[in-house]
Structures are given as C-alpha cells and as structure tokens.
Amino acid sequence: MRRYPTSFIILSGLGALCAIPGLFSIAGFGMLLHPLLDDPMAGLAFVVSAIALFGSAAFPLVIRRLQQDENA
C-alpha cells in the first residue's frame, strides 16, 4: 500500500477547501455561501490560493518519490 506524506494530504485538502468557495463565487453563486463572496474577485483570490496550496502540496510528494528512487 502506498503512503502519501501527511503534509501532501493536508495541503491538498486545504487546496480543495479553498477551491470550492472560489469556484462558487466565480460562477455567481457566492452569495449562497457568504455575502462577501458575491464579488467574483473574492472567488479569484480563493482560486489563486487553492492553486498555491496544490503547488505546495506537490513538493513533499516529489521529495518522497526522489527518496524512494534513491533507495531502489
């Protein structure tokens, strides 16, 4: 069974949590979640944050794979 680094799982989860309200806001449904998300620029900020979190999540995964390749 393959184990993913804990930091990868946490950062990916946070990225998904940021992407959901961001996409809702950009689609025009942000007011359903919170009045501040009625502005599409707020949604854009959430989407950019989600992309940054997904990018940060990739680093521990790549490091783990490099360690496994070195040990093989």
Secondary structure as the mmCIF struct_conf table of DSSP 4:
data_model
#
loop_
_struct_conf.conf_type_id
_struct_conf.id
_struct_conf.beg_label_comp_id
_struct_conf.beg_label_asym_id
_struct_conf.beg_label_seq_id
_struct_conf.end_label_comp_id
_struct_conf.end_label_asym_id
_struct_conf.end_label_seq_id
HELX_RH_AL_P HELX_RH_AL_P1 THR A 6 ALA A 27
TURN_TY1_P TURN_TY1_P1 GLY A 28 GLY A 28
HELX_RH_3T_P HELX_RH_3T_P1 GLY A 30 LEU A 32
TURN_TY1_P TURN_TY1_P2 LEU A 33 LEU A 33
HELX_RH_3T_P HELX_RH_3T_P2 PRO A 35 ASP A 38
BEND BEND1 ASP A 39 ASP A 39
HELX_RH_AL_P HELX_RH_AL_P2 PRO A 40 ASN A 71
#
